Structure formats: structure tokens, C-alpha cells
Amino acid sequence: MKIAITVIIITLITLLGVQVCAQNPSEVVIPKPSLTSPKIDGVYQGPWVTTKNKKLNGVANCEVKQTSKNRWQGRFWGIWQQVSFDYTVEFGVDTNEQKPRVLLAREKAGKTAEVPVMGTAMIDGASYEWKGQLSIEEFNIEFTGSRYEGSLQLKRVPDKKPETSN
């Protein structure tokens, strides 16, 4: 009877998509879900807003390239007050961030997965820390730093389709 109940529990957990590790049929261990990221590469664009010191509000661009599992490189560029800027930063999955149930439900429903990310950067002698959510559709960031604080709300720029000749 005990083995039959264990088999039923394992079957139900497996049907729900959770991996089960069991050394002994009476001991079922469900591992913590890992934050494995989908492959996300692309160009994003949108406003950035500062909330500390002088306003630097403007439009930023970011090209995201995945460098390895759960790691990316972001190249941020644009023009602010007729001065161009161009910075490249490395970032990765925020392993301290728990995915809210809403995000997990979206993923199970086949909707776009959002990955919690974080990074640090040294830009023009000022240090910054930031956290955000990266998906195929959006890249939203909140940053704090020794000089400025603020946010970026970037949307994916559609990939250009090659022109077809007739």
C-alpha cells in the first residue's frame, strides 16, 4: 500500500512537470526549480529616466547577446543632449530573485518567459547596480548608483526581414 501511494504521488508530480529525485521510494525529494533562461538575443529600445541628481531622460538602445547559459552582454547606446554614449556591460540571472507565481503561470501557459537579471557597471567613474526582467519582448531595468538612479523600459525592436526580389 505504501509503495502504491508513493508511485501515485511520483506519477502526479511527474505529470505536473516537476522532476523528482528519490533514493528510497519512501523519501521523495522535489528539487527547487532552477532559473534556467531561454536563449534571448536581440535589440531593444525605449526611454530611460533618472530620479537622482540632474535629469538624463532620453531614449536608449540595447543590443543583448547571450554569452553562455544564464549570462548576457548588453551594449547600451544612444544620444543625449547631442552627445553620444556607448557602454557594454555583462549581466546574469538574479539567483536571489524568486519568480513570482504570475511569471511561472505565464511560462506554463506557453507565454513569454521573463528572466530576473542583475548586473553591476562602472560608467564614467561612477558605480551602478541594477536589477531587471529580460524577455524576448521587453527588457525593464531599475538602477541605483553613486551618481544616478532610475529606470529603463525597453521594448524589443522587430528583426528586419530581408527584402525579397521578384
TIFI-531310 format. One line per 2 residues: for each residue z negated, y negated, x negated of C-alpha. Coordinates in steps of 0.001 Angstrom, whole numbers. Last residue first. Example, Ala and Ser with C-alpha at 12.3 -4.5 7.8 and 13.67 -1.06 7.14 Angstrom:
<marvos>
-7140,1060,-13670 | -7800,4500,-12300
</marvos>
This chain:
<marvos>
57630,-39281,-10805 | 55059,-40109,-13455
51395,-39592,-12800 | 48810,-42080,-13932
45717,-40519,-15447 | 42638,-40812,-13283
40056,-43333,-14380 | 36545,-41955,-14100
34552,-43772,-11450 | 31895,-46125,-12844
28482,-44602,-12144 | 25923,-47070,-10840
23306,-48875,-12942 | 20117,-50478,-11709
18428,-51856,-14829 | 14828,-53005,-14942
12429,-55483,-16444 | 10069,-56288,-19263
10717,-58487,-22301 | 9356,-59274,-25799
6888,-56575,-26858 | 8419,-54204,-24395
8436,-52683,-20982 | 11407,-51013,-19316
12312,-49678,-15874 | 15576,-47739,-15701
17936,-46513,-12986 | 21020,-44485,-13930
23100,-43539,-10908 | 25823,-41165,-9614
25784,-38219,-12055 | 22032,-38586,-12219
19533,-40282,-14512 | 16118,-41495,-13369
14144,-43851,-15561 | 11467,-44563,-18084
11390,-47166,-20819 | 9567,-48175,-23940
10635,-51185,-25978 | 9955,-52571,-29467
11227,-56010,-30502 | 12910,-56687,-33862
16343,-57335,-32369 | 16165,-54076,-30420
13788,-51258,-31388 | 14051,-48507,-28805
11958,-45956,-26971 | 13007,-43371,-24436
12352,-41715,-21133 | 14189,-39588,-18597
13474,-38085,-15161 | 16596,-36143,-14154
18161,-36636,-10747 | 20087,-33771,-9191
22938,-34587,-6841 | 22790,-32723,-3539
23061,-28940,-3238 | 20272,-28626,-666
18041,-27086,-3358 | 18624,-30162,-5523
17782,-32552,-2696 | 14610,-30589,-1930
13516,-30809,-5585 | 14138,-34548,-5550
12126,-35011,-2342 | 9320,-32830,-3705
8760,-35330,-6509 | 9631,-34104,-9983
6596,-34293,-12209 | 7049,-36655,-15127
5366,-35648,-18371 | 8498,-33844,-19614
10490,-37081,-19479 | 13903,-35670,-20388
15485,-37339,-23373 | 16579,-40579,-24975
18566,-41942,-27917 | 19603,-45595,-28056
22793,-47494,-28885 | 22923,-51269,-28625
25826,-53703,-28060 | 25389,-57352,-27116
27972,-60082,-26643 | 27034,-63748,-26446
28700,-65916,-23779 | 25399,-66338,-21916
25011,-62550,-21768 | 27955,-60278,-22499
27887,-56498,-22239 | 26833,-53314,-23980
24486,-50330,-23720 | 25388,-47153,-25599
23219,-44302,-24347 | 22650,-41104,-26285
21334,-38075,-24466 | 18896,-35174,-24832
17848,-32457,-22298 | 20109,-29797,-23885
22058,-31497,-26644 | 23939,-34739,-27352
24767,-35679,-23752 | 26764,-38880,-23783
25938,-41859,-21577 | 28074,-45006,-21739
26104,-47966,-20446 | 27287,-51295,-19133
25027,-54229,-18354 | 25434,-57157,-15983
23083,-60119,-16152 | 19505,-61258,-15868
18026,-62389,-19154 | 15356,-64590,-17650
12863,-66017,-20099 | 9468,-64436,-20736
8702,-61346,-18607 | 10446,-60137,-15410
13886,-59253,-16724 | 16710,-58024,-14507
19638,-55806,-15375 | 22548,-55513,-13015
25134,-52749,-12914 | 27432,-50430,-14807
27501,-46743,-15682 | 29937,-44771,-17865
29841,-40991,-18090 | 28210,-37821,-19336
25662,-35690,-17475 | 25312,-31963,-18046
22561,-30829,-15661 | 19022,-31034,-16959
16497,-28291,-17334 | 13100,-29570,-16291
11364,-26217,-16292 | 9611,-24886,-13216
6064,-23761,-13996 | 6030,-19971,-14357
5026,-17728,-11455 | 2738,-14967,-12692
2348,-11796,-10649 | -521,-9512,-11644
-867,-6340,-9526 | 2530,-5054,-10632
1414,-5391,-14291 | 3411,-7353,-16816
4987,-9528,-14147 | 7231,-12550,-14674
8835,-14028,-11566 | 11734,-16449,-11410
11760,-18573,-8287 | 14915,-18679,-6191
13372,-18231,-2747 | 14850,-14735,-2594
12977,-13887,-5806 | 9693,-15091,-4312
10286,-13000,-1204 | 11184,-9901,-3247
8157,-10341,-5521 | 5874,-10661,-2498
7403,-7589,-838 | 7100,-5552,-4068
3433,-6594,-4413 | 2764,-5606,-801
4360,-2182,-1396 | 2358,-1699,-4627
-933,-2400,-2819 | 0,0,0
</marvos>
